[in-house]
Amino acid sequence: MTIVCVRFQLPPAYEAALPGLLGLLEEFTPVVEALPPDAALADLRGAERYFGRSAVELASVIRVRALALYGVDCVIGAGPGPMLARVALDAARPGLTCEVPGDPDGIAQFLADRPVTALPGVGTATARTLCEYGLDTLGRVAAAPLSTLQRLIGAKTARELHEKANGIDRGRVVPNAVSLPHSRLRSSGGTPILAAERPFSRDELSPDRHRRALLRAAEELGARLRALDKVCGTLTLTARYADRTATTRTRTLKEPTAHSAALTRTAYDMYDSLGLQRARVRALTLRAESLGPAEQASYQLTFDPVDEKVRRIEEAADRVRAKFGPGAVRPGALAA
């Protein structure tokens, strides 16, 4: 048992605490893969040898530390590979790590009665097709001839699904930049960016909830930019829908900024430009691009006392968050 999948039970307003919690995992292993907004995979093979404890025992220590240092509980799944650990996570409960046995017979028994949707990457359309032919559990998919699955869902998808249903886990934990608390920049074509994704638990129709998600994302990006002494010159909004299509809008800012209020206004403008009419939105992603050093940025001077007051309040809020955690101060619109 070497891989654990940890889901931190973060309230929406505390999602910015994920980098710190990932840092906690890195105290046990450098091989940590973030699964935003609230989960991560960790390869504990080296930690098992170093600490002389099993992955399940180390998972208990991780849970206690997350509670003690951050006041955040977590659910943990453990397995021989990343896919099996993620399946175990769905069956886990707070305070009790769910583990997949390491032997082939134990893996087959663990997977047999679970629905096909328990496998990561199996969407509703694939599950519906399989269920129409009685292949509603992983045990039945594992026992089905590969040729039958290929006729139903295509050759490549069928091979991958058949392997996973039989407990063959070819995945590995890939450390990514989001998991590094002191360097959370991603890159796109060699250009550094910061991204904040807000998935919805169910396809969301409400414009008010869309805007609240954008407000959270803009607040997170602003705080992270200021912590890194960066400003962004471009903001990009991507809306993903229930039918797996997506719409993207990009806006060049009037001046490079890390000011959360400016980022929020731009995000709202881009959202309004989408003209959504009862669209079922699955996730909203906000990306800060064209990053540059804050000390080299110039901005238009203003004699508006309100703007200056807002910036001073923002600086004070950053100091409070740094001392008491990311959820210590938040916009009133997110308090409800």
VOBA-1610 file (N, C-alpha, C; in pm, whole numbers, padded with zeros to 5 digits, always signed):
BEGIN
Met+00085-00119+00000Met+00000+00000+00000Met+00089+00124+00000Thr+00100+00189-00114Thr+00199+00297-00123Thr+00143+00433-00162Ile+00024+00437-00219Ile-00032+00564-00267Ile-00152+00601-00182Val-00159+00727-00142Val-00279+00776-00073Val-00339+00891-00153Cys-00470+00896-00153Cys-00543+01008-00212Cys-00617+01077-00098Val-00586+01204-00077Val-00638+01279+00036Val-00733+01387-00014Arg-00854+01391+00042Arg-00945+01502+00013Arg-00967+01581+00142Phe-00921+01703+00141Phe-00938+01791+00256Phe-01079+01848+00254Gln-01145+01844+00368Gln-01283+01891+00376Gln-01283+02042+00397Leu-01257+02112+00287Leu-01243+02257+00289Leu-01376+02323+00256Pro-01426+02412+00342Pro-01539+02495+00301Pro-01497+02580+00182Pro-01592+02624+00096Pro-01555+02700-00024Pro-01465+02819+00004Ala-01490+02890+00113Ala-01411+03009+00141Ala-01269+02977+00185Tyr-01239+02849+00214Tyr-01107+02811+00262Tyr-01025+02739+00157Glu-01073+02740+00031Glu-01003+02664-00071Glu-00862+02714-00095Ala-00836+02842-00065Ala-00701+02897-00082Ala-00602+02835+00015Ala-00651+02758+00113Ala-00560+02692+00209Ala-00495+02568+00150Leu-00537+02525+00029Leu-00485+02402-00028Leu-00332+02401-00041Pro-00267+02509-00088Pro-00120+02503-00098Pro-00052+02472+00035Gly-00101+02528+00145Gly-00041+02498+00274Gly-00061+02353+00314Leu-00177+02298+00284Leu-00203+02158+00315Leu-00118+02065+00229Leu-00094+02106+00105Leu-00004+02028+00021Leu+00138+02030+00077Gly+00175+02145+00134Gly+00306+02152+00199Gly+00316+02054+00314Leu+00206+02031+00384Leu+00205+01932+00491Leu+00235+01793+00436Leu+00176+01758+00322Leu+00203+01628+00260Leu+00349+01617+00218Glu+00406+01729+00176Glu+00546+01726+00130Glu+00644+01705+00244Glu+00596+01715+00368Glu+00683+01680+00481Glu+00706+01529+00487Phe+00621+01453+00420Phe+00634+01307+00418Phe+00697+01257+00288Thr+00668+01324+00176Thr+00719+01281+00046Thr+00721+01398-00050Pro+00821+01406-00137Pro+00822+01513-00238Pro+00733+01481-00358Val+00683+01357-00364Val+00602+01314-00479Val+00455+01337-00446Val+00410+01459-00467Val+00273+01501-00437Val+00212+01563-00562Glu+00094+01516-00598Glu+00022+01569-00714Glu-00107+01634-00667Ala-00119+01763-00691Ala-00240+01835-00650Ala-00357+01799-00740Leu-00474+01784-00681Leu-00599+01762-00754Leu-00695+01871-00710Pro-00678+01995-00760Pro-00761+02107-00715Pro-00909+02076-00734Pro-00999+02130-00650Pro-00969+02236-00554Pro-00936+02188-00414Asp-00948+02056-00383Asp-00938+02018-00242Asp-00872+01883-00218Ala-00803+01827-00317Ala-00749+01691-00300Ala-00607+01681-00354Ala-00543+01568-00323Ala-00405+01545-00369Ala-00373+01397-00362Leu-00280+01355-00447Leu-00222+01221-00443Leu-00081+01231-00386Ala-00041+01132-00307Ala+00094+01130-00251Ala+00150+00988-00259Asp+00270+00975-00314Asp+00338+00846-00322Asp+00423+00831-00196Leu+00387+00737-00110Leu+00452+00721+00020Leu+00550+00604+00025Arg+00597+00558-00089Arg+00690+00443-00086Arg+00816+00476-00007Gly+00875+00591-00035Gly+00995+00629+00040Gly+00966+00656+00185Ala+00848+00717+00213Ala+00812+00748+00351Ala+00790+00622+00433Glu+00735+00517+00371Glu+00715+00392+00443Glu+00848+00335+00492Arg+00948+00340+00404Arg+01079+00289+00444Arg+01145+00381+00547Tyr+01133+00510+00527Tyr+01202+00606+00615Tyr+01143+00605+00756Phe+01010+00608+00765Phe+00945+00617+00896Phe+00915+00479+00957Gly+00929+00374+00876Gly+00900+00241+00927Gly+00754+00219+00958Arg+00666+00287+00882Arg+00522+00273+00902Arg+00455+00251+00767Ser+00337+00190+00770Ser+00263+00168+00647Ser+00197+00297+00601Ala+00152+00297+00476Ala+00085+00415+00423Ala-00042+00448+00503Val-00112+00345+00549Val-00234+00369+00627Val-00200+00434+00761Glu-00091+00390+00823Glu-00049+00452+00950Glu-00005+00597+00928Leu+00066+00622+00818Leu+00107+00759+00787Leu-00014+00845+00756Ala-00117+00786+00696Ala-00239+00861+00666Ala-00303+00912+00795Ser-00299+00833+00901Ser-00354+00876+01030Ser-00276+00996+01085Val-00145+00996+01066Val-00063+01108+01111Val-00096+01233+01031Ile-00113+01217+00899Ile-00150+01331+00813Ile-00282+01391+00858Arg-00379+01306+00889Arg-00510+01355+00932Arg-00498+01435+01062Val-00423+01383+01158Val-00407+01452+01286Val-00339+01586+01267Arg-00236+01591+01183Arg-00164+01717+01162Arg-00251+01820+01090Ala-00331+01774+00993Ala-00420+01867+00923Ala-00521+01928+01020Leu-00570+01847+01113Leu-00664+01899+01212Leu-00595+01993+01310Ala-00476+01956+01355Ala-00406+02035+01456Ala-00356+02168+01401Leu-00303+02166+01278Leu-00239+02287+01225Leu-00335+02375+01147Tyr-00437+02315+01083Tyr-00526+02393+00996Tyr-00672+02385+01037Gly-00704+02297+01133Gly-00844+02281+01170Gly-00926+02218+01059Val-00861+02141+00973Val-00927+02082+00856Val-00922+01930+00866Asp-01037+01865+00861Asp-01041+01719+00858Asp-01024+01671+00714Cys-01001+01544+00695Cys-00982+01493+00561Cys-01028+01348+00554Val-01058+01304+00433Val-01087+01163+00406Val-00974+01111+00318Ile-00935+00987+00339Ile-00816+00934+00273Ile-00844+00794+00220Gly-00804+00772+00096Gly-00807+00639+00036Gly-00665+00595+00006Ala-00636+00467+00021Ala-00501+00415-00002Ala-00509+00294-00093Gly-00408+00281-00179Gly-00406+00168-00269Gly-00271+00149-00332Pro-00253+00040-00408Pro-00123+00013-00473Pro-00090+00113-00583Gly-00191+00182-00637Gly-00169+00278-00744Gly-00262+00397-00732Pro-00238+00503-00812Pro-00320+00624-00803Pro-00468+00601-00831Met-00498+00521-00934Met-00638+00498-00968Met-00709+00425-00855Leu-00646+00323-00800Leu-00708+00246-00692Leu-00722+00331-00566Ala-00626+00421-00541Ala-00636+00510-00425Ala-00754+00605-00440Arg-00779+00651-00564Arg-00891+00743-00586Arg-01025+00669-00572Val-01030+00544-00615Val-01152+00466-00595Val-01176+00445-00446Ala-01069+00415-00373Ala-01081+00396-00228Ala-01128+00525-00159Leu-01084+00640-00210Leu-01124+00767-00151Leu-01275+00784-00152Asp-01340+00744-00262Asp-01485+00759-00272Asp-01558+00675-00169Ala-01492+00568-00120Ala-01554+00482-00020Ala-01509+00516+00122Ala-01420+00613+00134Ala-01365+00648+00266Ala-01460+00737+00344Arg-01437+00740+00475Arg-01514+00825+00566Arg-01417+00900+00657Pro-01457+01016+00708Pro-01367+01089+00799Pro-01327+01003+00919Gly-01199+01004+00948Gly-01150+00930+01063Gly-01112+00786+01034Leu-01141+00736+00914Leu-01112+00597+00881Leu-01061+00587+00738Thr-00936+00549+00721Thr-00879+00535+00588Thr-00930+00409+00520Cys-00979+00423+00399Cys-01023+00307+00321Cys-00906+00260+00236Glu-00871+00133+00245Glu-00757+00080+00172Glu-00797-00032+00078Val-00733-00034-00038Val-00751-00142-00134Val-00643-00246-00106Pro-00678-00373-00093Pro-00576-00476-00069Pro-00472-00477-00180Gly-00352-00523-00148Gly-00243-00522-00245Gly-00237-00643-00336Asp-00308-00751-00304Asp-00302-00872-00386Asp-00411-00871-00493Pro-00390-00937-00607Pro-00488-00934-00716Pro-00628-00981-00676Asp-00637-01085-00595Asp-00769-01132-00554Asp-00840-01028-00467Gly-00764-00965-00378Gly-00823-00863-00292Gly-00869-00743-00372Ile-00791-00704-00473Ile-00829-00591-00559Ile-00957-00623-00635Ala-00964-00744-00691Ala-01083-00784-00767Ala-01206-00785-00678Gln-01192-00832-00556Gln-01305-00836-00464Gln-01348-00696-00424Phe-01250-00607-00405Phe-01282-00468-00367Phe-01359-00398-00478Leu-01320-00421-00604Leu-01381-00349-00716Leu-01512-00410-00763Ala-01533-00538-00738Ala-01639-00614-00804Ala-01776-00549-00797Asp-01820-00505-00680Asp-01957-00456-00664Asp-01969-00304-00680Arg-01863-00238-00714Arg-01868-00092-00725Arg-01922-00052-00862Pro-01997+00059-00868Pro-02053+00104-00996Pro-01942+00148-01091Val-01970+00145-01219Val-01868+00183-01318Val-01826+00328-01301Thr-01915+00411-01249Thr-01882+00552-01229Thr-01778+00572-01119Ala-01746+00466-01043Ala-01644+00479-00939Ala-01505+00497-00997Leu-01485+00457-01124Leu-01355+00471-01186Leu-01334+00615-01232Pro-01220+00676-01201Pro-01192+00811-01249Pro-01194+00816-01402Gly-01260+00916-01456Gly-01263+00933-01601Gly-01384+00872-01669Val-01465+00794-01598Val-01586+00737-01657Val-01700+00836-01640Gly-01743+00894-01750Gly-01849+00995-01745Gly-01988+00936-01752Thr-02086+01024-01747Thr-02225+00979-01745Thr-02265+00911-01875Ala-02214+00961-01989Ala-02252+00901-02118Ala-02201+00758-02129Thr-02073+00736-02093Thr-02017+00600-02097Thr-02089+00508-02000Ala-02115+00559-01879Ala-02184+00477-01779Ala-02324+00440-01826Arg-02393+00535-01890Arg-02529+00508-01937Arg-02527+00398-02044Thr-02431+00406-02135Thr-02422+00304-02240Thr-02396+00166-02181Leu-02303+00158-02087Leu-02272+00029-02025Leu-02391-00026-01946Cys-02458+00062-01872Cys-02572+00016-01791Cys-02686-00035-01877Glu-02703+00022-01995Glu-02809-00024-02085Glu-02790-00170-02124Tyr-02666-00218-02117Tyr-02635-00358-02151Tyr-02605-00441-02027Gly-02643-00390-01911Gly-02628-00465-01788Gly-02489-00462-01729Leu-02400-00380-01782Leu-02264-00372-01730Leu-02255-00255-01632Asp-02325-00269-01522Asp-02338-00158-01428Asp-02239-00164-01312Thr-02163-00271-01298Thr-02063-00281-01193Thr-01926-00313-01255Leu-01822-00284-01179Leu-01687-00309-01229Leu-01660-00459-01245Gly-01722-00540-01159Gly-01706-00684-01172Gly-01760-00735-01303Arg-01876-00684-01345Arg-01935-00728-01471Arg-01855-00676-01590Val-01803-00554-01579Val-01718-00502-01687Val-01591-00584-01699Ala-01532-00620-01584Ala-01409-00700-01586Ala-01431-00836-01650Ala-01550-00894-01629Ala-01579-01027-01683Ala-01625-01024-01828Ala-01662-00906-01878Ala-01713-00896-02016Ala-01599-00913-02117Pro-01626-00975-02231Pro-01523-00985-02336Pro-01481-00846-02384Leu-01354-00828-02407Leu-01304-00698-02452Leu-01368-00657-02584Ser-01392-00754-02671Ser-01454-00722-02801Ser-01593-00662-02784Thr-01666-00708-02683Thr-01799-00653-02657Thr-01789-00508-02613Leu-01697-00481-02523Leu-01679-00343-02476Leu-01635-00252-02590Gln-01551-00302-02678Gln-01504-00219-02790Gln-01617-00182-02883Arg-01712-00272-02904Arg-01827-00239-02989Arg-01916-00134-02923Leu-01919-00134-02790Leu-02008-00042-02719Leu-01950+00097-02703Ile-01822+00106-02668Ile-01767+00237-02630Ile-01639+00273-02706Gly-01599+00194-02803Gly-01479+00226-02880Gly-01357+00151-02829Ala-01260+00130-02920Ala-01146+00044-02889Ala-01060+00098-02776Lys-01016+00224-02786Lys-00923+00278-02687Lys-00987+00286-02549Thr-01108+00343-02543Thr-01177+00356-02415Thr-01204+00219-02354Ala-01241+00124-02438Ala-01271-00011-02388Ala-01148-00077-02327Arg-01033-00063-02393Arg-00911-00124-02338Arg-00875-00064-02203Glu-00882+00069-02193Glu-00849+00135-02067Glu-00946+00094-01957Leu-01075+00093-01989Leu-01177+00058-01890Leu-01163-00087-01846His-01137-00177-01940His-01124-00319-01907His-01005-00343-01815Glu-00894-00273-01842Glu-00777-00286-01755Glu-00807-00235-01615Lys-00866-00119-01606Lys-00894-00060-01475Lys-00994-00145-01396Ala-01096-00195-01465Ala-01195-00279-01396Ala-01132-00407-01343Asn-01024-00451-01407Asn-00952-00570-01360Asn-00841-00534-01262Gly-00837-00409-01218Gly-00742-00368-01116Gly-00604-00336-01166Ile-00587-00324-01298Ile-00456-00291-01354Ile-00441-00139-01351Asp-00350-00092-01269Asp-00332+00052-01247Asp-00195+00093-01301Arg-00193+00155-01420Arg-00067+00194-01484Arg-00029+00339-01452Gly-00109+00405-01373Gly-00082+00546-01343Gly+00033+00564-01246Arg+00077+00688-01234Arg+00178+00724-01136Arg+00149+00864-01086Val+00204+00895-00972Val+00186+01028-00914Val+00286+01122-00979Val+00236+01228-01040Val+00321+01324-01110Val+00321+01456-01032Pro+00432+01489-00968Pro+00437+01617-00896Pro+00409+01733-00990Asn+00327+01828-00945Asn+00297+01943-01029Asn+00320+02072-00952Ala+00324+02183-01025Ala+00363+02311-00966Ala+00264+02359-00862Val+00137+02321-00875Val+00038+02369-00780Val+00067+02318-00640Ser+00137+02205-00630Ser+00161+02146-00500Ser+00275+02212-00424Leu+00343+02309-00484Leu+00457+02372-00419Leu+00413+02502-00356Pro+00409+02513-00223Pro+00355+02630-00160Pro+00433+02757-00188His+00561+02749-00225His+00639+02869-00249His+00657+02897-00398Ser+00606+02811-00483Ser+00619+02833-00627Ser+00497+02774-00695Arg+00388+02852-00700Arg+00262+02799-00747Arg+00230+02845-00888Leu+00334+02882-00963Leu+00315+02924-01100Leu+00304+02802-01190Arg+00209+02804-01282Arg+00207+02706-01389Arg+00265+02773-01512Ser+00276+02698-01620Ser+00324+02759-01743Ser+00240+02712-01859Ser+00229+02799-01958Ser+00157+02767-02081Ser+00243+02817-02196Gly+00301+02722-02272Gly+00389+02761-02379Gly+00511+02836-02330Gly+00557+02804-02206Gly+00674+02870-02151Gly+00642+02999-02078Thr+00516+03044-02083Thr+00476+03168-02017Thr+00412+03136-01884Pro+00458+03194-01773Pro+00400+03163-01643Pro+00259+03217-01630Ile+00172+03140-01567Ile+00035+03182-01539Ile-00003+03135-01399Leu-00108+03193-01347Leu-00172+03145-01225Leu-00316+03112-01260Ala-00368+03003-01207Ala-00504+02962-01240Ala-00580+02927-01113Ala-00709+02958-01114Ala-00799+02922-01004Ala-00925+02863-01066Glu-00950+02735-01037Glu-01067+02668-01092Glu-01173+02652-00984Arg-01298+02674-01021Arg-01410+02656-00929Arg-01511+02560-00991Pro-01497+02429-00964Pro-01596+02333-01013Pro-01720+02336-00923Phe-01834+02302-00980Phe-01957+02294-00904Phe-01989+02147-00874Ser-02048+02122-00760Ser-02081+01985-00722Ser-02186+01924-00814Arg-02267+02010-00874Arg-02363+01966-00975Arg-02371+02077-01081Asp-02417+02044-01200Asp-02425+02143-01306Asp-02510+02261-01258Glu-02451+02380-01263Glu-02510+02497-01197Glu-02574+02592-01297Leu-02701+02627-01271Leu-02776+02719-01356Leu-02777+02862-01303Ser-02756+02881-01174Ser-02776+03010-01110Ser-02666+03110-01143Pro-02697+03224-01206Pro-02596+03328-01230Pro-02535+03380-01100Asp-02616+03385-00992Asp-02563+03433-00865Asp-02451+03342-00814Arg-02470+03211-00825Arg-02366+03117-00782Arg-02245+03123-00876His-02270+03147-01004His-02158+03166-01097His-02072+03284-01053Arg-02138+03395-01020Arg-02064+03516-00983Arg-01993+03498-00848Arg-02054+03426-00757Arg-01986+03400-00630Arg-01860+03316-00653Ala-01868+03219-00743Ala-01751+03139-00775Ala-01641+03224-00837Leu-01680+03317-00924Leu-01582+03407-00985Leu-01520+03499-00881Leu-01600+03543-00786Leu-01547+03628-00679Leu-01443+03553-00598Arg-01471+03427-00563Arg-01373+03346-00490Arg-01244+03330-00571Ala-01261+03301-00701Ala-01143+03280-00785Ala-01060+03408-00797Ala-01126+03522-00817Ala-01054+03648-00829Ala-00984+03684-00698Glu-01050+03661-00585Glu-00988+03688-00456Glu-00864+03600-00437Glu-00874+03472-00475Glu-00759+03382-00461Glu-00644+03426-00550Leu-00675+03459-00677Leu-00569+03502-00768Leu-00502+03629-00718Gly-00582+03725-00671Gly-00525+03849-00621Gly-00431+03824-00504Ala-00474+03740-00409Ala-00392+03711-00292Ala-00263+03640-00332Arg-00272+03545-00425Arg-00153+03472-00467Arg-00057+03561-00545Leu-00111+03650-00629Leu-00025+03744-00702Leu+00050+03835-00605Arg-00020+03886-00506Arg+00044+03977-00411Arg+00148+03902-00327Ala+00119+03776-00294Ala+00215+03699-00216Ala+00343+03672-00294Leu+00329+03664-00428Leu+00445+03639-00513Leu+00508+03767-00566Asp+00451+03884-00526Asp+00499+04014-00576Asp+00490+04020-00728Lys+00377+03973-00780Lys+00352+03974-00923Lys+00228+04056-00954Val+00219+04099-01079Val+00097+04158-01132Val+00065+04087-01263Cys-00060+04088-01303Cys-00098+04025-01430Cys-00151+04130-01526Gly-00126+04108-01654Gly-00173+04202-01756Gly-00292+04151-01833Thr-00319+04021-01821Thr-00429+03960-01897Thr-00504+03864-01807Leu-00635+03861-01823Leu-00720+03769-01747Leu-00801+03687-01846Thr-00808+03557-01822Thr-00883+03466-01910Thr-00985+03389-01829Leu-01108+03385-01879Leu-01217+03311-01815Leu-01258+03196-01907Thr-01266+03075-01850Thr-01315+02958-01923Thr-01433+02899-01849Ala-01544+02884-01920Ala-01663+02821-01864Ala-01680+02685-01930Arg-01685+02580-01847Arg-01709+02445-01898Arg-01852+02405-01867Tyr-01918+02344-01965Tyr-02060+02315-01954Tyr-02086+02165-01937Ala-02212+02133-01912Ala-02251+01994-01886Ala-02228+01904-02005Asp-02234+01959-02126Asp-02212+01876-02246Asp-02065+01867-02284Arg-01976+01911-02193Arg-01831+01903-02208Arg-01774+02003-02308Thr-01856+02095-02356Thr-01803+02204-02436Thr-01755+02314-02343Ala-01688+02413-02399Ala-01634+02521-02317Ala-01631+02650-02398Thr-01640+02761-02327Thr-01628+02893-02388Thr-01520+02971-02313Thr-01437+03041-02387Thr-01327+03115-02327Thr-01332+03262-02368Arg-01307+03349-02274Arg-01296+03492-02299Arg-01165+03542-02239Thr-01095+03628-02312Thr-00970+03685-02264Thr-00980+03837-02268Arg-00932+03900-02165Arg-00938+04046-02157Arg-00803+04100-02112Thr-00750+04195-02189Thr-00628+04264-02149Thr-00666+04377-02054Leu-00603+04380-01938Leu-00636+04480-01838Leu-00584+04618-01878Lys-00650+04721-01830Lys-00606+04857-01862Lys-00465+04883-01811Glu-00433+04821-01698Glu-00299+04829-01643Glu-00272+04703-01564Pro-00148+04653-01562Pro-00118+04532-01484Pro-00154+04552-01338Thr-00212+04450-01276Thr-00259+04465-01139Thr-00260+04333-01065Ala-00258+04342-00932Ala-00284+04229-00844Ala-00398+04265-00750His-00471+04370-00784His-00579+04422-00701His-00703+04335-00720Ser-00750+04272-00614Ser-00861+04176-00625Ser-00987+04240-00681Ala-01015+04364-00642Ala-01137+04430-00690Ala-01131+04449-00841Ala-01015+04487-00895Ala-01001+04505-01039Ala-01016+04372-01112Leu-00956+04268-01057Leu-00968+04135-01117Leu-01113+04088-01116Thr-01184+04115-01008Thr-01324+04074-00997Thr-01410+04148-01100Arg-01389+04279-01113Arg-01468+04355-01211Arg-01446+04301-01352Thr-01321+04272-01386Thr-01292+04219-01520Thr-01354+04081-01538Ala-01347+03997-01436Ala-01407+03864-01444Ala-01558+03873-01465Tyr-01624+03965-01394Tyr-01768+03984-01411Tyr-01800+04032-01552Asp-01718+04124-01606Asp-01743+04174-01742Asp-01733+04061-01844Met-01631+03976-01828Met-01616+03863-01922Met-01732+03766-01908Tyr-01775+03743-01784Tyr-01890+03653-01762Tyr-02014+03708-01830Asp-02039+03838-01814Asp-02156+03899-01877Asp-02150+03889-02029Ser-02027+03896-02084Ser-02012+03889-02230Ser-02045+03750-02286Leu-02046+03648-02199Leu-02082+03513-02245Leu-02230+03504-02282Gly-02312+03588-02221Gly-02455+03587-02252Gly-02522+03455-02224Leu-02490+03395-02112Leu-02544+03264-02079Leu-02695+03272-02055Gln-02768+03181-02115Gln-02912+03171-02097Gln-02944+03035-02036Arg-02951+03031-01905Arg-02978+02907-01832Arg-02883+02795-01874Ala-02758+02831-01892Ala-02657+02731-01928Ala-02619+02650-01804Arg-02605+02521-01821Arg-02563+02434-01711Arg-02410+02435-01704Val-02357+02511-01612Val-02213+02530-01600Val-02156+02427-01505Arg-02052+02358-01548Arg-01988+02255-01466Arg-01869+02311-01387Ala-01798+02408-01445Ala-01683+02467-01376Ala-01647+02599-01440Leu-01590+02687-01360Leu-01538+02815-01407Leu-01391+02824-01370Thr-01308+02862-01465Thr-01164+02876-01440Thr-01120+03016-01476Leu-01046+03078-01387Leu-00993+03211-01409Leu-00841+03201-01410Arg-00777+03254-01515Arg-00632+03247-01528Arg-00573+03387-01536Ala-00470+03410-01457Ala-00395+03536-01462Ala-00272+03512-01548Glu-00259+03589-01656Glu-00153+03569-01752Glu-00073+03699-01771Ser+00031+03692-01851Ser+00120+03807-01875Ser+00169+03862-01741Leu+00227+03772-01661Leu+00272+03811-01527Leu+00404+03888-01535Gly+00420+03980-01441Gly+00543+04057-01433Gly+00570+04098-01290Pro+00692+04143-01261Pro+00726+04186-01125Pro+00643+04307-01083Ala+00593+04304-00961Ala+00509+04414-00913Ala+00587+04545-00905Glu+00716+04537-00869Glu+00792+04661-00851Glu+00818+04733-00983Gln+00805+04661-01095Gln+00828+04723-01225Gln+00699+04770-01291Ala+00587+04747-01225Ala+00457+04784-01283Ala+00427+04930-01255Ser+00360+04993-01348Ser+00315+05132-01329Ser+00164+05135-01337Tyr+00103+05224-01263Tyr-00042+05235-01270Tyr-00083+05381-01262Gln-00201+05408-01314Gln-00252+05544-01322Gln-00280+05598-01182Leu-00221+05711-01151Leu-00249+05774-01023Leu-00394+05821-01019Thr-00453+05812-00902Thr-00592+05854-00885Thr-00606+05935-00758Phe-00699+06030-00763Phe-00728+06111-00645Phe-00855+06063-00577Asp-00900+05945-00616Asp-01021+05889-00557Asp-00988+05830-00420Pro-01037+05889-00311Pro-01003+05836-00178Pro-01061+05697-00153Val-01171+05664-00222Val-01232+05533-00203Val-01138+05424-00254Asp-01077+05445-00372Asp-00986+05347-00428Asp-00866+05326-00336Glu-00810+05436-00284Glu-00697+05425-00195Glu-00734+05352-00066Lys-00854+05378-00017Lys-00900+05312+00105Lys-00915+05161+00082Val-00970+05124-00033Val-00989+04982-00064Val-00854+04911-00070Arg-00754+04975-00128Arg-00621+04913-00137Arg-00558+04896+00001Arg-00577+04994+00088Arg-00522+04982+00223Arg-00592+04872+00301Ile-00723+04860+00282Ile-00798+04751+00348Ile-00747+04617+00297Glu-00718+04609+00167Glu-00668+04485+00108Glu-00533+04447+00168Glu-00444+04546+00186Glu-00314+04520+00247Glu-00329+04468+00390Ala-00421+04530+00465Ala-00444+04486+00602Ala-00501+04344+00605Ala-00594+04314+00510Ala-00653+04180+00503Ala-00548+04076+00471Asp-00452+04110+00383Asp-00344+04017+00351Asp-00261+03984+00475Arg-00234+04084+00558Arg-00156+04060+00679Arg-00232+03970+00776Val-00362+03989+00784Val-00444+03905+00872Val-00446+03762+00821Arg-00462+03744+00691Arg-00464+03608+00633Arg-00330+03537+00654Ala-00221+03613+00639Ala-00089+03553+00658Ala-00071+03503+00801Lys-00135+03570+00895Lys-00118+03533+01036Lys-00218+03427+01081Phe-00344+03439+01033Phe-00450+03353+01087Phe-00509+03255+00986Gly-00458+03257+00862Gly-00509+03163+00763Gly-00590+03233+00656Pro-00605+03169+00538Pro-00669+03232+00423Pro-00817+03263+00443Gly-00883+03195+00537Gly-01024+03220+00558Gly-01054+03323+00665Ala-00950+03386+00719Ala-00971+03481+00829Ala-01048+03605+00784Val-01025+03649+00660Val-01093+03765+00605Val-01145+03728+00467Arg-01268+03762+00438Arg-01325+03733+00307Arg-01433+03836+00276Pro-01467+03852+00149Pro-01573+03948+00112Pro-01706+03913+00177Gly-01783+04014+00208Gly-01913+03991+00271Gly-02005+03907+00184Ala-01992+03918+00052Ala-02078+03841-00038Ala-02056+03691-00026Leu-01940+03650+00031Leu-01911+03507+00047Leu-01939+03457+00187Ala-01989+03546+00273Ala-02009+03507+00414Ala-02130+03417+00431Ala-02228+03432+00342Ala-02351+03353+00357Ala-02329+03209+00316
//
